[in-house]
Amino acid sequence: MYAWFYRHLPGPHWVRILICLGLFALAVFVLFNWVFPLIAPYMPFNGATVE
């Protein structure tokens, strides 16, 4: 899957690497800002306390 994705990116090797890094950063940004806060109330370890 990754090879297919990489082959379909435009530009030379170094441009493809920059595009991949940008897409990775975008995915991390979306996950941390929207996806993880959305599923946080459903996670079983939210109510843990240490006494």
N, C-alpha and C positions, 0 to 999 in steps of 0.2 A: 504494500500500500504506500509506504513512504517513498519507494523508488518511483512508483507511478506518479505520485504527487511532485516529486523533485524534477522528473523529466518534463513535466508540463509547465514548469515555471519558465518565464522568459528570461533572457539575458545570459551572460557568461557565468562561470562557476561562482565568482565572488558576489555577484548580484543575487544569485539564487540563495546563497548562504545568508545574505542580509535580509532577503524576503522571508526566509524561514525563521530567522531570529525575530523579525518584526511580528510575524504571525504567532510565534510562540509567546511573545510578550503580550500581544493582544488577547490571546487565549487565557493567560494567567490573569490579566487585568479583568476580563469579563468574569472569570470564575470567582475571584476574590471580591468583586464589587457587587455582583448580582446573584450568582448561583449559590455560593456558600452561605450568604446571609438568608437566602430563601429557604434552604434546607436545614439551617441551624436549629430551629425549634423542634424538629423531628428527630434529632440525634439523641441517643440514649445517655450520653455523658454530660449533658448540659447542667443537670442539677446536682453535680457532685460537690460535696463539701468535705473539708478536712478538719477534724476536731482534735 
